[in-house]
């Protein structure tokens, strides 16, 4: 989860310690990491597109590997969830279409409305696809065990997927097949660069985040996931439900007859489920064969040895101060106690 602890966009020694403390997870998916300056959307989030960022992440991966863990980099383009202050020369953020939405983001001036986006031109889209490809290569150069393409939660790939934002009339808009094209081109480019066995994808079919909605999510995501299935991904992560946030305005979509079983019917590869899982729910879904794994986020922020506590059914640390979740220093970040003190 985004922790906004990289004020210069470069991973810090405190970030290396944060991830090292959580190496017991077995597999860590990092916070969202922008693939380019254009992909930046908020304050103090790290990138993976400069030599300094690659070197900073290398210290993180070495720390995690030294503690016996594995780690993949979640690569990210915010699209319209951005502001012109983050863009080169104050340019407008990009999106599939010039649809602004009711969205706010953090800048040095506080929590402000995002800037009016502009539509990517057909000539520009291949360069963005290549930014994902290069970010994947950079991630492996930084020592990551793989990458996860962030196609969820209202960011650029999700914006291309959903007709509430994507109003294009070319080969990337209109039909479901066209709206899935960008996701599949990005996935193919990353697979071509680092291999399918090191490539994962994250999608959020059942929720609306950052005012990114679709009129018919069931056929849209069934098609998208059916197209991903033969590509042999390391895993597909599905956000079943979201932590409802006053920041992102996340909400769970209600569409009768559409659930995780509809996605399992078209996807036979390794499936990771995300969304409010605790020890009991995790054990139940794994025992039932409903997933290869579950991913857990918010509790891990406050309890670095969460898996070790799950193993002996020990209580978790109480949640920390919400003010320290996004931004700040080491307090509320790397100072939570473990069972071993």
Residue, then its C-alpha position, 0 to 999 in steps of 0.5 A: x500500500x502507498x505509504x508516501x515515504x519517498x519525498x524525492x521519488x527515490x526509495x530510502x533506507x527506511x523503506x528498505x527497513x520497512x520491507x525487510x521487517x515484513x519479509x516473513x510474508x513469503x511474497x511481498x507486492x510493493x506499494x504502487x511504483x510509477x513507471x514514468x514522470x507522466x505516470x506520477x499522481x501524488x506526493x512522495x511515491x517512488x518510481x522505477x524509471x531513473x538510475x537513482x530509483x533503481x539503485x534505491x530499490x536494489x537496497x530494498x530487494x537485497x534487504x528482503x532477500x537477506x531476510x528470506x523473502x521474495x518481492x515483486x514491484x507493482x508498476x503503475x501509471x496514475x493516468x488522470x488521477x494526477x495534477x499538472x504540478x507532477x507533470x513535465x512543464x506543468x502539462x495536463x495529466x493523460x487519460x484515455x479520454x478528456x474526462x475529469x471526474x470527481x477526484x482529488x489528490x495530494x500535492x504540496x498545497x494539500x488535498x486538491x482536485x485533480x487537473x483536467x486531463x487530456x486524451x492520449x493520442x494514438x501515436x502516444x499510446x505505444x510509448x506508454x506501453x513501452x514505459x511499462x516494458x522498461x519499468x519491468x526491465x528496471x525492476x528486474x535490474x533492481x533485483x525484484x523477483x517479478x513485477x505486477x501490472x497495476x490494472x486496478x483501482x481507477x488508474x490508467x489501465x482501469x480507465x481504459x477498461x471502463x466506459x465511464x472514462x474511456x469515450x474513445x472512438x478508435x481501436x482503444x474505445x467503444x467495444x469491450x474488445x477495444x477497451x481491453x486492448x491497452x491492458x493486453x498490450x501492456x501485459x504482452x510487452x511486460x511478458x516479452x521483456x521479463x517472462x510470463x512467470x515473472x509477470x502478474x496483473x491486478x484487477x478490481x472488477x467489483x469496485x469503483x475507485x477514483x470515480x472510474x466506473x463502467x456500465x456493465x462490469x461483468x462482461x467487461x472483466x470476464x472478457x479481460x480475464x479470459x484473454x489474460x488466462x492463456x498468457x500464463x501469468x505468474x498470478x492474477x490478483x483480484x480485488x474482491x472488495x475495497x477498504x472504503x476510503x474518504x480519500x479515493x471514494x472507493x465503493x463496491x459495485x452491486x451487479x446481481x449475479x456477478x461474483x468471483x465464481x464468474x471469474x474463476x470460470x474463465x481463469x484457470x491460472x494461479x489466483x490471488x484474492x484481496x479484500x479485507x482478509x483476516x486469518x479465518x477468512x484466509x484459511x477458509x478460502x485456501x482450504x476450499x481451493x478458491x485461490x492459490x493465495x490471499x494478499x493482505x495489506x492494511x494489517x501488515x502496515x501495523x504488524x510486521x510479523x503478521x504471518x508469524x502471529x497468524x501461525x500461533x493465533x496471536x493478537x495483532x498490533x492495534x492500528x496506528x495513527x491514521x495521520x502516519x499512514x500516508x507520509x511522515x517519518x519513521x514513526x508509525x512506519x518502522x517502529x511497530x513491535x514484533x512478538x520478539x520485541 
